[in-house]
C-alpha cells in the first residue's frame, strides 16, 4: 500500500493549501455568480462554469502542479522518493491522480454551485447537469493533464504556458479558422457549452480525452526518460540568465504585438444617407433605399414614437437610447435582425407590414431598448421572461390593445405552446428551454400573456414598477455590494413588488390563460393547427451524401385539421416546413434562409421531407419542423432539435 | 632489479585474484563489468566487485570516479548501461522493489521533506518496508539525540545523515548501502556515525557497503575494500595486503637518474605506481605482488619513507589515472 502512503503524504503536505485554495475558489465562483446576474450580456448562471473553466481552474491547476510536482524537483525531494521500494511510475501516477481528483472536485463544485444558484429560475434537468458536468470534467482533465506535463519542464514552464496561450489566442482570432470545429475548443464553444441541453458531443469529448492522454504520456515520458535527468535539469531554479532571457523574450513579443496591433478607434453609428425619416424625441431614425418605401418608413417612425413615448412616460425617463431601423428589402418578411449598436439598430424588411408585424418589429426594438437601458443585464435568464413580456406589452400599446386580433393570435400561440409542452413547472422558470424548443415568438406570446395577467390582477402601476426596478437598478460598485445582491434574487424581487410568489402567480396565470381558450378568435386559431409530432433523422444515402429526412405523426384529433386528417380527408391544410442550419445555441432566434428551407404538404404516411444536407461529419445542425397556418403570422414550431452529423 | 611500468591488465589480474579468494563466500552484491554512459561522458567503464554476506566493504574512489553512479545502479535508481548487477543472488532488473526492501540506503545528500518531523517521516516510510521496526527507529533517534517533533528542515547536515541512518537501520536491512554518508560531518560526528555503523554490522550481521573518499573512514570499519578509478575497479581485497604491498622510496633529486632503482628485491618484479619529484627529492612508489620487503638493502642515497593509507590510495589511484 505504498501508493496510499504517497497519497497521505501529499494530503499532509498540501492539504491545508488545497483547502484554502478550494475555499477561495468557491468564494470567487459565488462572487462571479452574483455578478453574472448583473453583468452585461450575461444570459445564465451556468456561464460561470465556463468562465471558471477558462480562468480559475487553469490557474488552480497551475498552482496544484507547482506544489505537487515542481516543488519535488526544485526541493530535490524526488530523490528521496525514488530510493524508496516503489516503482518509479507509482509516485508520478499518484500525483497525477491526486491532482486530477482535486481539479475534478472543483469542477463538480462549480457545477453544483451554478446549479444551486440557477435552479430557482432556470431549467436545470438531470440530463443537462450530467451533460454540463461531463463537459466540465473533461476540460478539467485536459487542463490538469497539460499542467502535469508542463510541470516537468521546470523553469521553462512559464514560457511554455505563455507560448501556448498566445498560440491559442492567435488561432481563435485567426480569420477563416473555425476553432469551434476542433476539440477541445469545440466543447468550450461560448454558446453550446452552456446552452446545449440535448446532444452529448461524444467526438469532441473523446478527442479531448485523447489529447489529455497524450499530455499524460508526455509527462510520464519526460519524467522517466533517461532516469528523469531531463526533468531534473529543467527542475533546477531559474537562474539570472534565464530571467534575463525570459524578460527579453517577453519584451520582444510585447514590442512586436504593440507594433502590429491596429489602433482602435470608436466611430458612432448613425444613418448618414438622404433617405432617412427621423424623430428627434424620442430619437428614432428609419432609413430606406427606394423612395417607394418612404411611406412605410414614416409609418414605422410614427408607431415607434407612440410606443417609446408611452414607455418613457410610464417609467419617467428623460432620455432614451436612439432607435434606428434599416430597411433591407432583400430580407424575408420574417427576418428581423436586432443589434445593440449606439443604441438599438434593427434591420428588417418592413415593407407592407400589417398591424401584427408592426407590433412584432416594435416589440423587438423595445426588447433591445430595454437591454440598452440596462446595459444588457436584463438578458439574464432568471428575468428574461419579464424582458420579453414587457417588450411586447409596451409594443402592443399597453392595455389599449387587449382586444385586438393581435391579442387573439398571441393568446392562441401561448395556448398552443402550452398544449405541446406539459408544464410541470412554471414556464417562467424554464425560459431558456421554452425559447429553445418553441422559438422566441412562442416565448414572447407566453410572457406577454403573463404580463397582461399581472396587469389585470395588480394594475398597470405594478407592471411599471417591476420594469422600473430593473431599469433604474443601481449596480454595485464593489464586490461587497455585488455580494449583497445575493439577498435580492429575481424571485424575491418579484414577490416584493407584486406581493405574490412567482410560483403562485404562475399557476394562477396558467389557469387564467386556459380561460381564454374559448374566446372565438383564439379558439378558431387553435383549432386550425393540427397537433403534430415530428421526427428528423440524418441519413447517409447510397452516394454517401448526407440527407435530412423528416416525418410527422398526428398526436390528437381535437382540432379541425386533425379531425379532417384522421377521417381520411387528406391532406392536412397548411404547409409543413423543415428548416435547418449550422447550429449554435441561439439559432432558433436567428433566421434560417430560404435555401435551407423545405416546404411540403403535411404528409402523415412516410417521409415528408427528404433534403440534401450541406453539412459535414462532425457538424451540428439545428433543425426545425414548423406548421404554417394562414391564421398565424409566424409558423408554429412542431419539433426542434440539434442533430449531430456523423 | 627489474621493474615494469603499470598496465591495466596487471591491475585487473590483481582484482581477479582477490575476488577468487572470496569465491566460497555468499555474495550479496555482485557487479560484473558494469558500464554506464551519460551522453558522451563514460562514467563506468567495466566495474566489477563482489560483496559477501556479513562484510563491511569500503568502496573507495576519488570524487567523480563513479561511486555514486554505481550505487544508484545497485539501488535501481539508474539503469545499467551494460554488464550485470546481482543483489542477494538475483539480478537487480525486475527485482528492484524487493531488493530495496532488503536494503537500508543512506544517500550522499539527504533530501527529506523539510516540513516533516522524524515522527511524520516514520509514518510515511514505514508502509514501504515490511520489517520496519518503530522501536528501533525511536531508540536510534534517542541515541543520536534527534528530536522527534522538530521539523527536518531545521536539522543540520550531520543530523540529517544520522536520521537517514536511523531510518535505514529501522528497516532491519540485510544490507546497508552508505553513499559517502559522513561527507560534511565534523570529526566527532563522523566517529559517532562510523562507530554505530560498525556496531550495527556486528550486531545484526548485516552486510555493509560503504562508499567514501575518506581513507580514515575505511580504515575504521572496512573488512575489504574496492578502489574505483575512472569508472573501473583498480583494486579489490583487504586493506592490509594492499598497504603491505606498496612501499615508497626516495633519493635526492641531484642523485637520481631515470631508470635508477632503490635496490635489488628478492620478492619478485615490482611495479612502479608513481614516480615524482618534490621538495628536492625524487620519490618512487613501488608495488610488490607478494608484499613489500620489510628491510630491504638499498642502493646508495635511497631511503624508504613512511607511507600512510592515504599515500597508498593516492598511489593506486594515480597509477590508474
Interface residues (C-beta under 8 A of the other chain):
Chain A: X1 X2 X4 X5 X8 X9 X12 X13 X75 X76 X77 X78 X79 X80 X82 X83 X84 X85 X86 X87 X227 X229
Chain B: X38 X75 X77 X78 X79 X96 X97 X98 X99 X100 X101 X105 X107 X109 X110 X111 X112 X113 X114 X115 X120 X124 X125 X127 X128 X129
